[in-house]
Amino acid sequence: MFADPARSASNTYRPLLFLVFMAENFIFGLSSPWGFHLVNVALLALNGCLLYGIALMLFEKDDAPGGLCYRSLPPLLAALVFTLHTINSEVANWASAQAELLFTALFLYAFRIYAKGPRESVGRVAVSALVYFLALLVKETAIILPALLFAFDLIYDGRRIFKRAFNYAIFFGAAVLYMAIRTYAVGALVHEKKIAFSAFEAFINIFPLITQYLSKLVYPSGLSIIYEFYPARSFGDMRVIAGMIVVTAFVLALIFVRQRPIRLALVWTALPLLPVLYIPALSTSATADRYLYLPTAGFAIIVASVALAVIKRPGAIRVIVVLAC
């Protein structure tokens, strides 16, 4: 489980993922790729079901209109967008992308455990934190879950945010434990830089990445296994300007949008991208479609929220309900 820190030179520490791969190899063997694809498809379906339950909970908390069709259609749409979005073809087809599927399953389950029941229950929070720790052992991107839980509490019940400080301390302890184990195993939290960027270059190229990720999320065309990255050199680069406009629009939406599911979904879309915006720790391709898998869940909730707003319009209700039911 642990590597010699003096000899390790890797940013990857995913012991639980490797155990899963070992189990799959034992069951299916390397000569039977269908088994690995079967696991990917099963995890893809499981994550869709988990997001359906989460979206249903979020819309119920937001006082969505009553009735089975009204309650179930937007969450179902969110689950379908999340599961069938073209950008997720990489995680569905590539066995090595199982890291995204597996950590997302644990991530969604930990979120659901925390958000579904009384958040004053220490036992419930501890179980959620345990699942969170397991997600970290699959992929380090799961580190952002406590920030998402804080955003959930702040958006849905901000008046009690300070009373839940102990909850965040439990998740913080799980994260610290993971970071300590990771540091021992690979020698540092981020052991090596794969692209030699200055601090200015690393900062300015965040914006082209934001532009590229958003464009792929909204209009997933020209997908590729590997993307060549051409770094920006100044603030005058149009990609940088576009990225700054996107960030500004994101902040304004958080301030002025009143629908709570949309506000949480905006945070959900952005948070998982933060770790992959640090270019020096990434490969020379800098971007990958699989990095958008968890953000797609937030995007799917936004799509469902817009659909719910349409359903609430008097002129659209009758037609949509008749067609759907």
ZAMARGU-4260 file (C-alpha; in steps of 0.2 Angstrom, whole numbers, plus 5000, padded with zeros to 4 digits):
<rodrens>
0) 5000/5000/5000 | 5014/5012/5004 | 5029/5016/4993 | 5046/5022/4998 | 5046/5041/4998
5) 5064/5042/4993 | 5061/5032/4977 | 5043/5038/4973 | 5040/5051/4959 | 5022/5051/4955
10) 5007/5062/4958 | 4995/5046/4958 | 4990/5038/4974 | 4974/5027/4972 | 4976/5011/4981
15) 4958/5007/4982 | 4956/5009/4963 | 4971/4997/4961 | 4963/4984/4972 | 4947/4985/4962
20) 4957/4983/4946 | 4966/4968/4954 | 4949/4960/4958 | 4942/4963/4940 | 4958/4955/4933
25) 4956/4940/4944 | 4938/4938/4939 | 4938/4943/4921 | 4957/4942/4916 | 4965/4953/4904
30) 4960/4943/4889 | 4942/4947/4892 | 4939/4966/4890 | 4920/4964/4891 | 4921/4962/4910
35) 4929/4979/4912 | 4916/4987/4900 | 4902/4979/4910 | 4909/4986/4926 | 4910/5003/4918
40) 4892/5002/4911 | 4886/4996/4929 | 4894/5011/4937 | 4888/5023/4924 | 4870/5017/4928
45) 4873/5017/4947 | 4879/5035/4946 | 4864/5040/4936 | 4852/5032/4949 | 4862/5041/4963
50) 4860/5058/4955 | 4842/5055/4952 | 4839/5053/4971 | 4850/5068/4975 | 4841/5079/4962
55) 4824/5073/4968 | 4829/5078/4986 | 4835/5095/4980 | 4819/5099/4971 | 4809/5093/4985
60) 4818/5105/4997 | 4815/5119/4984 | 4796/5117/4985 | 4794/5110/4968 | 4776/5108/4962
65) 4767/5093/4969 | 4762/5077/4960 | 4772/5062/4955 | 4775/5068/4937 | 4780/5085/4943
70) 4792/5079/4956 | 4800/5065/4946 | 4802/5072/4928 | 4816/5085/4932 | 4826/5073/4942
75) 4824/5060/4929 | 4830/5073/4916 | 4845/5077/4927 | 4850/5058/4928 | 4848/5056/4909
80) 4858/5071/4905 | 4872/5065/4917 | 4872/5047/4911 | 4870/5050/4892 | 4880/5066/4890
85) 4892/5064/4875 | 4906/5071/4885 | 4906/5056/4896 | 4909/5044/4882 | 4927/5042/4888
90) 4923/5037/4905 | 4910/5024/4898 | 4922/5017/4885 | 4940/5017/4893 | 4944/5005/4907
95) 4957/5016/4915 | 4944/5030/4917 | 4935/5019/4929 | 4943/5030/4942 | 4931/5043/4938
100) 4916/5032/4939 | 4921/5024/4955 | 4926/5039/4965 | 4910/5048/4958 | 4899/5034/4965
105) 4907/5035/4982 | 4906/5054/4981 | 4888/5055/4976 | 4884/5042/4990 | 4893/5052/5003
110) 4884/5068/4998 | 4867/5059/4998 | 4870/5051/5016 | 4875/5068/5023 | 4861/5078/5014
115) 4846/5066/5015 | 4845/5064/5034 | 4847/5075/5049 | 4864/5083/5048 | 4865/5085/5067
120) 4867/5066/5068 | 4885/5062/5072 | 4884/5044/5066 | 4877/5049/5049 | 4890/5062/5047
125) 4904/5050/5052 | 4897/5037/5039 | 4897/5050/5026 | 4915/5055/5030 | 4920/5037/5029
130) 4913/5035/5012 | 4922/5051/5007 | 4938/5044/5013 | 4936/5029/5002 | 4932/5040/4988
135) 4949/5049/4991 | 4958/5032/4990 | 4950/5030/4973 | 4955/5048/4966 | 4961/5063/4974
140) 4948/5074/4965 | 4935/5069/4979 | 4944/5081/4991 | 4932/5095/4986 | 4917/5086/4994
145) 4917/5096/5010 | 4917/5112/5001 | 4902/5106/4991 | 4893/5100/5008 | 4897/5118/5015
150) 4889/5126/5000 | 4874/5114/5001 | 4872/5119/5020 | 4874/5138/5016 | 4862/5138/5001
155) 4848/5127/5009 | 4850/5132/5028 | 4862/5146/5030 | 4855/5151/5047 | 4862/5135/5055
160) 4879/5135/5046 | 4889/5138/5061 | 4880/5125/5071 | 4887/5112/5059 | 4906/5116/5062
165) 4908/5099/5070 | 4902/5091/5054 | 4915/5100/5044 | 4929/5096/5056 | 4925/5077/5054
170) 4927/5079/5035 | 4942/5090/5038 | 4950/5076/5048 | 4947/5063/5035 | 4955/5074/5022
175) 4970/5077/5033 | 4972/5058/5036 | 4971/5055/5018 | 4984/5069/5014 | 4996/5062/5028
180) 4995/5044/5020 | 4997/5051/5003 | 5012/5062/5007 | 5020/5047/5015 | 5017/5036/5000
185) 5022/5047/4986 | 5033/5059/4995 | 5022/5075/4994 | 5005/5080/4990 | 5010/5085/4972
190) 5027/5077/4970 | 5032/5082/4952 | 5028/5096/4940 | 5025/5090/4922 | 5025/5107/4914
195) 5037/5120/4919 | 5026/5135/4921 | 5029/5151/4931 | 5016/5157/4944 | 5010/5170/4931
200) 5009/5157/4917 | 5000/5145/4928 | 4987/5158/4933 | 4984/5165/4916 | 4981/5148/4908
205) 4967/5144/4920 | 4956/5155/4909 | 4958/5146/4893 | 4955/5129/4902 | 4939/5136/4909
210) 4934/5141/4891 | 4938/5124/4884 | 4929/5115/4898 | 4913/5125/4896 | 4912/5124/4878
215) 4914/5105/4879 | 4901/5104/4892 | 4888/5114/4882 | 4893/5108/4865 | 4903/5092/4865
220) 4910/5092/4848 | 4927/5087/4841 | 4931/5075/4856 | 4948/5067/4856 | 4958/5056/4867
225) 4972/5068/4868 | 4971/5087/4867 | 4986/5098/4862 | 4988/5113/4874 | 4994/5129/4867
230) 4997/5141/4882 | 4992/5159/4883 | 5005/5171/4885 | 4996/5187/4890 | 4979/5194/4896
235) 4976/5200/4878 | 4973/5182/4872 | 4955/5180/4867 | 4954/5163/4876 | 4959/5172/4892
240) 4946/5186/4889 | 4933/5173/4886 | 4937/5164/4902 | 4937/5179/4912 | 4919/5183/4905
245) 4914/5165/4910 | 4920/5168/4928 | 4912/5184/4929 | 4895/5177/4923 | 4897/5163/4936
250) 4899/5174/4950 | 4885/5185/4945 | 4874/5170/4943 | 4878/5164/4961 | 4873/5181/4967
255) 4857/5184/4958 | 4850/5167/4954 | 4837/5163/4967 | 4833/5145/4963 | 4843/5135/4976
260) 4846/5119/4965 | 4854/5130/4951 | 4865/5139/4964 | 4871/5123/4971 | 4873/5115/4954
265) 4884/5130/4948 | 4895/5127/4963 | 4895/5108/4959 | 4900/5111/4941 | 4915/5122/4946
270) 4922/5114/4961 | 4928/5097/4953 | 4937/5107/4940 | 4948/5117/4952 | 4961/5103/4955
275) 4963/5101/4936 | 4966/5119/4933 | 4983/5118/4940 | 4992/5114/4924 | 5010/5110/4931
280) 5003/5095/4940 | 4995/5088/4924 | 5002/5080/4908 | 5006/5090/4893 | 4989/5087/4886
285) 4982/5098/4901 | 4964/5094/4897 | 4954/5078/4896 | 4935/5074/4893 | 4935/5063/4909
290) 4938/5078/4920 | 4921/5084/4916 | 4912/5068/4922 | 4908/5075/4940 | 4905/5093/4934
295) 4892/5085/4922 | 4881/5081/4937 | 4880/5099/4941 | 4877/5104/4923 | 4863/5091/4923
300) 4854/5098/4938 | 4855/5115/4930 | 4847/5108/4914 | 4833/5100/4925 | 4831/5116/4935
305) 4828/5125/4918 | 4816/5112/4913 | 4807/5113/4930 | 4805/5132/4927 | 4797/5129/4910
310) 4785/5116/4918 | 4780/5129/4931 | 4774/5141/4917 | 4755/5139/4915 | 4755/5138/4897
315) 4768/5123/4896 | 4762/5113/4911 | 4747/5104/4903 | 4756/5099/4887 | 4772/5093/4895
320) 4763/5083/4908 | 4751/5075/4895 | 4766/5070/4884 | 4777/5063/4899 | 4763/5054/4908
</rodrens>
